[in-house]
Amino acid sequence: MNAAEPPGAPAPLLDAEAAAAAATTPTSKRRGTGLGPVALVVAGGLSVQFGSALAVLIMPRTGALGVVTLRLAAAAIVLLLVCRPKVRGYTRRDWGTILAFGLAMGGMNTGIYQATDRIPLGAAVTLEVLGPLALSVFASRQWSNVLWAALALAGVALLGSSGFGGLDLVGAAFALGAGACWAAYIVFSAKTGRRFPQADGLALAMAVAALLSLPLGVLEAGSKLLDPVTLGLGAAVAVMSSVLPYTLELIALRRMPAPTFAVLMSLEPAIAAGAGFLILHQALSLVDALAIALVIGASVGAVRSQARRKIPQS
């Protein structure tokens, strides 16, 4: 598998970790999309967002930075054991790409967990999605995408007014920062995939992100990170937010077109809002739902516009 975004991928909303299957699977095998692959993607989304909700529940034990450290460390250990990447034979530029990829990954996780510690999960993910959406709009260079950008900004305006009971500005800033890091993550994921075989680059970048987050996690949580219950919960977050969805998405991408996958990924804010309601008791108002719907609509529109531009019709 290749950690890069596949050639002709419709938009940066396509999860870079899972895009490898699309790059290595013949197009003829991905033309038809049944309910099975769709169910796998939705299950992956549910796993990610309910894992994020679980992370919020752990935060009173370790703080947001402690949760980030636990998740990245557990995911890095799993990837290093599975991929066993080689570390010799690479140039300084290759390692620079890995460092940038790891920084983006660490920033993305730190930002979203700092955000969910302050604002509702649905609001945080909605704001985070704006990063990949902006990258998609700018990359497409189509005037029609001004409409999708305006639609997304309308959703943000609702979140900044009465939506979600009024947002903590620091939390909103962290969510937007996480979105910017997500966009950078996608860019450097593609570069890493071109320089490193299979998922070796992803494993190395995850290790870099874990090492960078470790001092911050220790500083905030200290010895609490070694508590057996906390370690178990942190491992559960890593499995639910990284390992399980990654596996499900890889399987799904072998059986569905990448554009369809990207559209389904645009539903993440709605799934996050549902997880926040069920697990964290974060109620939604009609304004909340409308704000999420506007951002989802903008994401889907941008994905489909770029898919039509990049993928020739047969």
N, C-alpha and C positions, 0 to 999 in steps of 0.2 A: 504494500500500500504506500501511497505517496501523500505526504502531509500538505502538499500544495493544493491550491484551488485548481480544479480541473480546467483544461483548455476550453474556452467557450462557456465557462460558468456564468449564469445569468446575472448574478449580483453578489456583492460581498456578504449578503445575508446568508449565503450558503456556508454552513459551518465548516471551517477550514480543516478541522480534525477529521471530519467524516468524508470530505470531498474525495479522498483517495480512491474510494470504491468506484466513483463515477469516472475517474481518470483511467482506471484499469479494466473497466468492464465495457465490452463492445456495445456500441449504440443500439444494435439490433436487439440486444437482450434487455434494453431499458425502455423500449418504445411503449409497451403497454404497462399500465399501472392499475393493479387490482387493489382490493381492500386490504390485503395482507401487508404490503409495504407501507401503505398509509398508516395502518394500525401500529406498525413498528416505529415510525417517525413520531406519531402522537405519543406512544408509550415512552419514547426517549425524551420528548419534551416534558411529559409528566414527571419522569424521573429527575430531570434537571431541576425543575422548579420546586418539586416537593423536597428534593435534596437541599435547595436553597432555604426553604422554610425550616427544615431541620437545623440548618446552620444558624438561623436566627435564634432558635431555641437554645443552642449551645453557647451563644454569645455571653449570657450572664456568667458562664463558667470561665471563659477564656478571653472575652472581648473579641471584636471583629478581626483584629490582626492575628490573634491566636487561632481562630478558625481558618483563616487564609493559610497559615503555616501548616496546620494539620492536613488540610485538603491537598495543598501542593506537594507536601512531603509524601503523603500516601500515594498520590497519583504518580509522582516521580519514581518511587520505589517499584510500583507495578510495571510502569513502562520500561524502566531500565532492566528489570528481570526478564520481561517478555522479549524486548527488542535486542538487548545486549549490544548496544551500538559500539562500533570501534571509535577510538579517539585519535588515531594516528592517520597521517596522510592528508590532512586538511590544511588549507592556507589561512593566513590571518584574516582575510576577507570572509572566509567560511565561518570562522569563529566569531567574527564581528556580527555576522548575520544571526548566529545562534544567540549571542548576547542581546541583540536588539529584540529578537523573538521572545527570549525569556523575560526581558524587561516589560515588553508589551503584555505578556501573559500574566506576570506578577501584578502589573498595574491594573489590568482588567479585573482580576480577582479581588485585589485590595479595594478598588473603587466600588465595586458592586456590593461587597460585604459591609464596607463603611456606610454605604447608602442605605442598605436594608436594616442597618442598626438604628437608622434615624427616620426613615420614611417607609410607607407600606411597600411590600414586595412588588405588587402590580405596577405602582408608580415608578419604582426604581428600574424595573426591566423595560417599561415603556420609554423612559428617558434614555436608557442604555442603548436601545435599538436605534436611536437617532444617529449614532456613530456610523454603523454599517450602512444605514440608509443614506446619509450624506455622502459617503464614499461611493455608493452606487449611483447617486444622482450626478456627482461630479465626473465619475468615470464614463458615464454614458454620453455626456455632452449632447443631450437632446433637450430641445425646448419644452417638450411635453412633460419632462420631469420637474419643471418648475411647479406644475400643478401638484405633484406628489410632495414636493418640499413644502408648499403652502399648506397642504392638508396636514402634514406632520406638525408644522408650526401651530396650526389651529388647535391640534390636540395638546401641544405643550402649553398653549395659552390657557386652556381649560384647567390643566394641572396646576398652573401657577395662580389661578384665581380661587374659585371655591372648590375645585376638584380635590378629592381625597382629604377634605377637611383642612386644607391649607398645608403646603409643604414646607418642611424645614429647608432653608436655603442651602445650608451646608450639605445636607443629605442629597439634595437635588444636584448640587455641584459635583459631588462624588459620583453620582450616577452618570452625569454627562461626561465626566472624566473617564469613567469606565467604558463609555461608548467610544470615546476617542481612542482609548487603548485597544478596544475590540477592532476598530478599523485598522490600526497599526498591526495588530495581531494577524489580520487577514493578509495584509501586504507582505509581512515578513514570513508568514507561513508559506506563501507561494514561493518566495525566494529560497527558503530553507528546503522546500521540496525539490527544487531544481539542483541544489548543491549536495544533498544528502540522500542516500538510498532509503527506500521504504519509509518507515517511521522513525529512523534513527535520529533525524534532526529534531523531531517532536520530543523524543525522550530526553535528548540532551538539553533542549530548551526548557523543558519542564524541570529538570534538575537545577538549571540556573535559576529559574523562578523560585524554586523551593529554597535554595541557598540564600537568595537575596531577601526572602521573606522571613527566614529563620531568626535573625537578630531582632526584628521588629516584634515577632511573635513571642520570643523569650522575654523581651523587654516589657511587654504588656501582660503576659500570662505567667511567666516564670515557671515554677515547678508544677503549676496546674496542668501544663501540657502533658505531664507524665502520669496524670491520674488515669487508672485503667478505664474507668467509665468514659472519661473525656476522650481518651485515645480510641475507644470503640466507636463512640459517636462520630468522631472525626473521620475514622475509616469509612463509616457508613455514608457520610457526606461525600467523600471522595468516590465511592462506588456509585452512589446515586447521581452525582453531578458530573462524573467524568467517565468511569469505566463502563458502566451499563449503557448509558445513552450512546457513547461512542460505538460500542459493539452493535447495538440495535440499528444505528444509522448506517453503519458499514453494510450490514445485511440488506437494509432497505434500498440503499443506493445501487446495489447490484441488480435491482428489479424495478427501478423507476427512473424517469428522466431527471436530471439535475434541476431543471426549472421547477418541476413539481415539488421537489424536495425543498427548494428555496422558498416557495410560496407557503408551504406548511411550516417552515421555520419562522415565518412572519407572524404566526399565531402565538409565539412565546409570551407576549405581554398578557394575552387573555388567560393562558394557562397559569402564568405567575399570579394573576389576580385571583384565580380560583384557588390556587394553593394558599395564598395569603388569607383568603376567606375561611377555608376549611381548617387549616392548621393553626393559623395565627389569629383567627377571629377578626380579620381586617375587613369590615363591611364595605360594600360598594354602593354608591348612589348612582342615579341615572347620569349625572354629570361625569362620574368616574368611568362608567361604561362607554359613554360617548367619546370621551378623551382617548380611551384605549382603542375603540373602533376606528377613530380617525387615523391614529398612528399605524394600526394594522392595515387599513386601507391604503395608506401611502406606501407602506412596505411592499404590499402585494402589487400595487401599481408599478412601482419602480422595478421590481423583479420581472414582471411580465414585459415591460417595455424593453428592458435590456436583453431579455431572452429572445424577443422578436428581432432585435438588431443583430445579435451575435450568432444565432442558430439558423442556418438556412432552412427554408421550408422545402420539404420533399414532396 
